[in-house]
Structures are given as structure tokens and as C-alpha cells.
Amino acid sequence: MKRIVVLGAGYAGLRVVKQLTHAKVDAQIVLVNKNPYHYESTQLHEVAAGTKQPADITFDIRPLLARKRNVEVIIDEVTRVDQDARKVELKNGEPLDYDYLVNALGFESETFGIKGADENGWPLIDIETAVAARKHLESTLANYRRSHDVNDLHIVVCGAGFTSIEYLGELVHRLPRLAKEYGFPMELVKVDCIEAAPKILPMFEPSLSAWAVKYLERKGVTFHVATPITEVRPGAVVSNDTEFPANTIIWTTGVHGSHVIADSGYDQKRNRVVVEDDLRIADHPDQFLIGDVSAVPNPGNGRLYPTTGQISIAQADAAAANLASLLRGGKTKKFVFKPLGTVCSLGPGAGIASIDMMGHWKLKGSKVSIVKKMINDRTVLELANIRTMLESD
Ligand SMILES: Cc1cc2nc3c(=O)[nH]c(=O)nc-3n(C[C@H](O)[C@H](O)[C@H](O)COP(=O)(O)OP(=O)(O)OC[C@H]3O[C@@H](n4cnc5c(N)ncnc54)[C@H](O)[C@@H]3O)c2cc1C
């Protein structure tokens, strides 16, 4: 019997396992993940701001998958893929042989080599980092009563991509409650968002991004665009000659793929591999790369699609169908991606959305929270709760 090894139990990896079991493939499926749980990475900013608890966005994958006859779950850390020997090397266990590999190891924080970013910024990339960022925020705000250092009430969010903006939305929603709880004056709180690019949320129509910026400005955020960060020091973010003092520095400037990609000798850029049109890689057709470790060219403009949960799930469906076909002696099909739109939340009560389903829809305000609640994500429908997805067998 062939063995399919799936690396990573994020959106992409779990969805592949689910689709392969649905397809009743005649193969042994081994899922490797470093934690016994799946986390909804699209909601990490809520844990970091303290509007959600880790338990709200995680679930144990083992009991769910224990019911699947041909699925084995291994909790371990992947250190390297020996592509020629077809082996996955693990931190603690013996190397795993595979006939087919689905690499879905996901994303890590990107610092662009900026001095001090790793040491002094709080990234939001998994449960551990989101919880650490929340604890730091709360203890620093609480410390103001003792220190009377205004920098304890200054927060800098680095970058103004989706994660930064969604985090800011949750943060400004929670700050008044934290002020009551820890007894600090709201009028001394300062929230700066620093972005190297000239525009905030350029992927939205200008009217929507302008609305989002105004909404957050009204709630106390100051945006600094065209302001490249040159260094992060303990207690300050530096852009050339300007210093932004703050004792909480949230580092959300972007992500790259898992370091295992470079460590395994893939032909990569920022730990992402440009895949063939059936999601395999040219020199090793026994491997599918999907999710944030992969890069898919958009045939419309030749540029790479942004990495999102939405495309990860669509890739997982296509990779599972292609694997099932290969196992039956068939051929693979081209992956075709139809983006359904984008939703950016601005805290629990507001957001902006650009949706391409049955026409083109531009939404802003509280309507978006309803959309977000319905789909529980910014990427419309495809990211239906993954737990329900696994239980629906
Ligand atoms: C705060 C935030 C909000 C976001 N919001 C949205 C959104 O609303 N909509 C959207 O479409 N996208 C959103 N994204 C992007 C989206 O989360 C990613 O594109 C998506 O999670 C990628 O899925 P994945 O399965 O490739 O990787 P991941 O979700 O990163 O999963 C990778 C899995 O592999 C495991 N793993 C990693 N390294 C190892 C290792 N060495 N060994 C073993 N296991 C390992 C991890 O623990 C994890 O379980 C958001 C991202 C962030 C950070």
C-alpha cells in the first residue's frame, strides 16, 4: 500500500487529509504536526488582543482523526525533507518514508533582516506567540500605575497588512476595558501603525481602504505611511531619523514560508516554492506543495497569488483530487483558483469587504461583521469551520 505523508495540520494539511479520506483512497495517510492541536491562524490577532481565548480557536486533532481507519497522526517537528531519499526527518522520531508527500508547513514571521525585530517585536504566528503578545500588552499597560512611564501606554504596530489592521481593530475595541481594569488614563494611550508602503490595504478599492483608515483613526490609531522601519530597539521603533517610543511593539510586517523549505534544498524564495500547474514540483513529481509554503502564479497577470487561507483550502482540494487520481493510475488536473473576495475585520463590530460572488459587492461597517460571523473568516465561504468539516464524515 502506498504511503502519503502530509506535513502540517493547518488549513491546507487538514483539508487534504479530509479530502483523501472522503475519496477513500487506497493508501496509508500519515499526518505530522508539531502540536497535538490545530489552530485557526486567521483568528490569532483576536487571541493576541485578548478578545478570544486560545481554546476558542484550537482543537485537538487526534480524537477527530482517530476515527479514520487509514490515518495515523504523528506529533513531532519536521526538521528536513530528504527529497532524493523520500524521507521526512523529525526532531524526535525516526525518519518517515513516503511514496507521496504533501508539504503544508505554513508560515513564519518575516523580519526582512531588520535589526532588533526578532528580539524586540512580538510576532503573531501561532498560539504561543499570540498568547505571549497578549500577556506582554496587558502586563505593560498594568505596569503604568507603578511606573508612570507613558511608554507603557504606547503601542506600535509594525506593518499595515491584513494582520496588522485586524489586530488594530481588536485592540482599539479592547483598550477602554483594559483601562478600567488596570486603572490607566485612556487619554495617554498612543497607538501608532508604521508602514513602509505609501498606502494602507491597497488590495481594496480606495473608498473601502479610506473608510477603514478613518474608522481606526477615529478610535485613536495614527498611521505613518511611507515610513520604512530601519531598526527595532527595546522600547522604540526607528525609521531613519525618527523614533517611535513604545513599550509594546507588535511585529506584523509579513510572513514567509517554513524554514524547513530552505533547509531541505527546495528552489525557493522566502521559503516559498513556485509550483507546477497541478501543484507538484517539477524535479520531484512525488511532492505536492500547498498553502503558505507554495507560490501559485495568477495566469491573468503572471503575478503570484497572495498566500491566504482561502487559496490554501482550494489548493488542498485540488492536490487531494490529483493524488487520488494518481493512485488510481490516472492523470493530474490543472489547479484553477477563483478568488471569492476579501473581508477585513476592524474589531467585533465593523469591517470592510470586497466580495465576488453573484456580482461584485463592496461592503463596510457593521454589515461586514455579520458577513464575518456567518463565514467566520475574511475569505468567504471556503474557510467554513474546519472542525465541522472533519466531523461531517
Ligand atoms: C492573524 C492572521 C489573520 C489571517 N486572516 C486570514 C483571513 O481572514 N483569511 C485568509 O484567507 N487568510 C488569513 N490569514 C492567512 C492564513 O492564516 C494563512 O494563509 C493560512 O493559515 C495558511 O495555511 P497553511 O495550512 O498553509 O499553514 P498554517 O496555517 O501555518 O499551518 C501550518 C501547520 O504546520 C505546523 N507546523 C509548522 N512547522 C512545523 C514543523 N516544522 N513540523 C511540524 N509541524 C509544523 C503548524 O503548527 C501548523 O499547524 C491570516 C493570517 C494571520 C497570521
Ligand as a Chemical Component Dictionary entry (heavy atoms), coordinates in Angstrom:
data_LIG
# 
_chem_comp.id                   LIG 
_chem_comp.type                 NON-POLYMER 
_chem_comp.pdbx_formal_charge   0 
_chem_comp.three_letter_code    LIG 
# 
loop_
_chem_comp_atom.comp_id 
_chem_comp_atom.atom_id 
_chem_comp_atom.alt_atom_id 
_chem_comp_atom.type_symbol 
_chem_comp_atom.charge 
_chem_comp_atom.model_Cartn_x 
_chem_comp_atom.model_Cartn_y 
_chem_comp_atom.model_Cartn_z 
_chem_comp_atom.pdbx_ordinal 
LIG C1  C1  C 0 -3.567 36.961 12.199 1  
LIG C2  C2  C 0 -3.810 36.375 10.837 2  
LIG C3  C3  C 0 -5.064 36.534 10.244 3  
LIG C4  C4  C 0 -5.305 35.981 8.984  4  
LIG N1  N1  N 0 -6.539 36.112 8.442  5  
LIG C5  C5  C 0 -6.814 35.497 7.283  6  
LIG C6  C6  C 0 -8.127 35.514 6.762  7  
LIG O1  O1  O 0 -9.028 36.121 7.340  8  
LIG N2  N2  N 0 -8.371 34.849 5.602  9  
LIG C7  C7  C 0 -7.393 34.170 4.921  10 
LIG O2  O2  O 0 -7.687 33.579 3.880  11 
LIG N3  N3  N 0 -6.145 34.115 5.392  12 
LIG C8  C8  C 0 -5.834 34.760 6.547  13 
LIG N4  N4  N 0 -4.577 34.680 7.054  14 
LIG C9  C9  C 0 -3.571 33.862 6.329  15 
LIG C10 C10 C 0 -3.798 32.385 6.635  16 
LIG O3  O3  O 0 -3.859 32.211 8.029  17 
LIG C11 C11 C 0 -2.693 31.527 6.031  18 
LIG O4  O4  O 0 -2.594 31.807 4.674  19 
LIG C12 C12 C 0 -3.029 30.057 6.256  20 
LIG O5  O5  O 0 -3.049 29.764 7.627  21 
LIG C13 C13 C 0 -2.032 29.139 5.567  22 
LIG O6  O6  O 0 -2.441 27.834 5.835  23 
LIG P1  P1  P 0 -1.389 26.649 5.854  24 
LIG O7  O7  O 0 -2.168 25.408 6.121  25 
LIG O8  O8  O 0 -0.519 26.718 4.649  26 
LIG O9  O9  O 0 -0.408 26.969 7.065  27 
LIG P2  P2  P 0 -0.615 27.164 8.640  28 
LIG O10 O10 O 0 -1.963 27.639 8.971  29 
LIG O11 O11 O 0 0.571  27.978 9.038  30 
LIG O12 O12 O 0 -0.442 25.679 9.226  31 
LIG C14 C14 C 0 0.813  25.056 9.257  32 
LIG C15 C15 C 0 0.775  23.942 10.280 33 
LIG O13 O13 O 0 2.038  23.280 10.279 34 
LIG C16 C16 C 0 2.540  23.167 11.604 35 
LIG N5  N5  N 0 3.998  23.228 11.503 36 
LIG C17 C17 C 0 4.753  24.292 11.154 37 
LIG N6  N6  N 0 6.042  23.964 11.141 38 
LIG C18 C18 C 0 6.116  22.663 11.504 39 
LIG C19 C19 C 0 7.195  21.745 11.645 40 
LIG N7  N7  N 0 8.465  22.085 11.417 41 
LIG N8  N8  N 0 6.905  20.484 11.986 42 
LIG C20 C20 C 0 5.628  20.086 12.223 43 
LIG N9  N9  N 0 4.576  20.915 12.092 44 
LIG C21 C21 C 0 4.819  22.188 11.731 45 
LIG C22 C22 C 0 1.950  24.361 12.340 46 
LIG O14 O14 O 0 1.927  24.126 13.735 47 
LIG C23 C23 C 0 0.556  24.425 11.715 48 
LIG O15 O15 O 0 -0.316 23.546 12.377 49 
LIG C24 C24 C 0 -4.286 35.243 8.300  50 
LIG C25 C25 C 0 -3.029 35.084 8.915  51 
LIG C26 C26 C 0 -2.787 35.637 10.166 52 
LIG C27 C27 C 0 -1.441 35.455 10.808 53 
# 
loop_
_chem_comp_bond.comp_id 
_chem_comp_bond.atom_id_1 
_chem_comp_bond.atom_id_2 
_chem_comp_bond.value_order 
_chem_comp_bond.pdbx_ordinal 
LIG C1  C2  SING 1  
LIG C2  C3  SING 2  
LIG C2  C26 DOUB 3  
LIG C3  C4  DOUB 4  
LIG C4  N1  SING 5  
LIG C4  C24 SING 6  
LIG N1  C5  DOUB 7  
LIG C5  C6  SING 8  
LIG C5  C8  SING 9  
LIG C6  O1  DOUB 10 
LIG C6  N2  SING 11 
LIG N2  C7  SING 12 
LIG C7  O2  DOUB 13 
LIG C7  N3  SING 14 
LIG N3  C8  DOUB 15 
LIG C8  N4  SING 16 
LIG N4  C9  SING 17 
LIG N4  C24 SING 18 
LIG C9  C10 SING 19 
LIG C10 O3  SING 20 
LIG C10 C11 SING 21 
LIG C11 O4  SING 22 
LIG C11 C12 SING 23 
LIG C12 O5  SING 24 
LIG C12 C13 SING 25 
LIG C13 O6  SING 26 
LIG O6  P1  SING 27 
LIG P1  O7  DOUB 28 
LIG P1  O8  SING 29 
LIG P1  O9  SING 30 
LIG O9  P2  SING 31 
LIG P2  O10 DOUB 32 
LIG P2  O11 SING 33 
LIG P2  O12 SING 34 
LIG O12 C14 SING 35 
LIG C14 C15 SING 36 
LIG C15 O13 SING 37 
LIG C15 C23 SING 38 
LIG O13 C16 SING 39 
LIG C16 N5  SING 40 
LIG C16 C22 SING 41 
LIG N5  C17 SING 42 
LIG N5  C21 SING 43 
LIG C17 N6  DOUB 44 
LIG N6  C18 SING 45 
LIG C18 C19 SING 46 
LIG C18 C21 DOUB 47 
LIG C19 N7  SING 48 
LIG C19 N8  DOUB 49 
LIG N8  C20 SING 50 
LIG C20 N9  DOUB 51 
LIG N9  C21 SING 52 
LIG C22 O14 SING 53 
LIG C22 C23 SING 54 
LIG C23 O15 SING 55 
LIG C24 C25 DOUB 56 
LIG C25 C26 SING 57 
LIG C26 C27 SING 58 
# 
